[in-house]
Every structure is written in C-alpha cells, then in structure tokens.
Amino acid sequence: MPSFKPVIITTTAATPEEAEAIGAALLETGLAACVQYENIRSDYVWQGKICRDEETRIVIKTARCHYKAVEKTVLAHHSYDCPQIIMQPVSRGFVPYLRWLKAQVGL
C-alpha cells in the first residue's frame, strides 16, 4: 500500500456543470475526499491572443498516489484542449482533517 502524501490538485472548467461532472466522477470513484468549486475570471494567452473567460476553479483534495488517475478522469470530462492540472503537496495540516482525507481516498 502506498504511503499517504496529501495533495491539492487544481484545474478549471468552462462551466459550473462541467466542473461538477468532474467533481462527481472523482468523488464516486474514491479519487478525491473533497472537491470545491469557485467562480473566477481568467486572463491568459492562448494561441498568441490575450483571452478573458469566466471559469470555475476546481480544488481537489486527494493523495499523491492518485494523481495519474485524477488527471485521466479530469481529461475524460474536460472540454479544453490544454486544461490546467496542477498538483501541490500539502506539507502540514490539521491532523484530524488529514486522517479523514486519508480514509476517504482509501489509504
């Protein structure tokens, strides 16, 4: 069994519905303990042009060992050609919360 290393993975989606479909798939398969959604505005450069879009940020609480499966799930439900999918390690946290997270992702 892999050791538990908590991480936060962030991505964005074009619509709240797309974000919720990604979140539901992650929760239903046990790849995430919690998924949060935030409405944001993004300015970025795409194909040489500055763009501005309303998006939904998805914050995924999971374990490092699940990254590849989370990435695959996000890509399977995503409409973007090149979505942001970034993993950040969690070096410290409230111990009871981290125990809960560990239990939810099957570790």
NUKE-33709 format. One record per residue (C-alpha): residue in one letter; x, y, z negated. Coordinates in steps of 0.1 Angstrom, whole numbers. Layout:
<rs>
r residu=a&xx=X&yy=Y&zz=Z
...
</rs>
This chain:
<rs>
r residu=m&xx=0&yy=0&zz=0
r residu=p&xx=14&yy=34&zz=9
r residu=s&xx=23&yy=59&zz=-18
r residu=f&xx=-1&yy=88&zz=-23
r residu=k&xx=10&yy=121&zz=-9
r residu=p&xx=-18&yy=146&zz=-8
r residu=v&xx=-20&yy=169&zz=22
r residu=i&xx=-43&yy=196&zz=37
r residu=i&xx=-49&yy=194&zz=74
r residu=t&xx=-64&yy=224&zz=91
r residu=t&xx=-79&yy=227&zz=125
r residu=t&xx=-105&yy=249&zz=142
r residu=a&xx=-136&yy=242&zz=162
r residu=a&xx=-156&yy=262&zz=187
r residu=t&xx=-189&yy=259&zz=168
r residu=p&xx=-201&yy=250&zz=134
r residu=e&xx=-218&yy=220&zz=148
r residu=e&xx=-186&yy=207&zz=164
r residu=a&xx=-168&yy=213&zz=131
r residu=e&xx=-195&yy=194&zz=111
r residu=a&xx=-193&yy=165&zz=136
r residu=i&xx=-155&yy=163&zz=130
r residu=g&xx=-160&yy=165&zz=92
r residu=a&xx=-187&yy=139&zz=92
r residu=a&xx=-166&yy=114&zz=112
r residu=l&xx=-137&yy=119&zz=87
r residu=l&xx=-158&yy=115&zz=56
r residu=e&xx=-177&yy=85&zz=70
r residu=t&xx=-145&yy=66&zz=78
r residu=g&xx=-128&yy=75&zz=44
r residu=l&xx=-101&yy=95&zz=61
r residu=a&xx=-109&yy=126&zz=41
r residu=a&xx=-121&yy=132&zz=5
r residu=c&xx=-134&yy=167&zz=12
r residu=v&xx=-139&yy=189&zz=43
r residu=q&xx=-146&yy=226&zz=41
r residu=y&xx=-158&yy=250&zz=68
r residu=e&xx=-151&yy=287&zz=72
r residu=n&xx=-163&yy=311&zz=99
r residu=i&xx=-134&yy=330&zz=113
r residu=r&xx=-123&yy=352&zz=142
r residu=s&xx=-92&yy=343&zz=160
r residu=d&xx=-70&yy=363&zz=183
r residu=y&xx=-45&yy=343&zz=203
r residu=v&xx=-26&yy=340&zz=236
r residu=w&xx=-39&yy=313&zz=259
r residu=q&xx=-26&yy=308&zz=295
r residu=g&xx=-10&yy=343&zz=294
r residu=k&xx=-41&yy=362&zz=283
r residu=i&xx=-50&yy=376&zz=248
r residu=c&xx=-82&yy=360&zz=237
r residu=r&xx=-106&yy=366&zz=208
r residu=d&xx=-131&yy=340&zz=197
r residu=e&xx=-154&yy=332&zz=168
r residu=e&xx=-144&yy=298&zz=154
r residu=t&xx=-150&yy=275&zz=125
r residu=r&xx=-119&yy=266&zz=104
r residu=i&xx=-119&yy=231&zz=91
r residu=v&xx=-99&yy=223&zz=60
r residu=i&xx=-94&yy=186&zz=54
r residu=k&xx=-82&yy=172&zz=21
r residu=t&xx=-66&yy=138&zz=26
r residu=a&xx=-34&yy=117&zz=23
r residu=r&xx=-3&yy=120&zz=44
r residu=c&xx=-6&yy=83&zz=55
r residu=h&xx=-39&yy=91&zz=72
r residu=y&xx=-25&yy=119&zz=94
r residu=k&xx=-24&yy=100&zz=127
r residu=a&xx=-59&yy=86&zz=122
r residu=v&xx=-72&yy=121&zz=112
r residu=e&xx=-56&yy=136&zz=143
r residu=k&xx=-71&yy=109&zz=165
r residu=t&xx=-106&yy=115&zz=150
r residu=v&xx=-103&yy=153&zz=155
r residu=l&xx=-92&yy=149&zz=191
r residu=a&xx=-121&yy=125&zz=198
r residu=h&xx=-147&yy=150&zz=187
r residu=h&xx=-130&yy=182&zz=199
r residu=s&xx=-138&yy=204&zz=229
r residu=y&xx=-104&yy=223&zz=230
r residu=d&xx=-76&yy=213&zz=254
r residu=c&xx=-50&yy=220&zz=227
r residu=p&xx=-65&yy=223&zz=192
r residu=q&xx=-45&yy=234&zz=162
r residu=i&xx=-40&yy=205&zz=140
r residu=i&xx=-15&yy=213&zz=112
r residu=m&xx=-6&yy=193&zz=81
r residu=q&xx=6&yy=210&zz=49
r residu=p&xx=19&yy=190&zz=20
r residu=v&xx=4&yy=195&zz=-15
r residu=s&xx=33&yy=197&zz=-39
r residu=r&xx=12&yy=204&zz=-71
r residu=g&xx=-24&yy=204&zz=-81
r residu=f&xx=-49&yy=198&zz=-109
r residu=v&xx=-42&yy=162&zz=-118
r residu=p&xx=-78&yy=151&zz=-122
r residu=y&xx=-86&yy=165&zz=-88
r residu=l&xx=-57&yy=147&zz=-72
r residu=r&xx=-68&yy=115&zz=-88
r residu=w&xx=-102&yy=119&zz=-74
r residu=l&xx=-88&yy=127&zz=-39
r residu=k&xx=-66&yy=96&zz=-41
r residu=a&xx=-96&yy=74&zz=-50
r residu=q&xx=-118&yy=89&zz=-22
r residu=v&xx=-92&yy=81&zz=5
r residu=g&xx=-88&yy=46&zz=-6
r residu=l&xx=-54&yy=47&zz=-22
</rs>
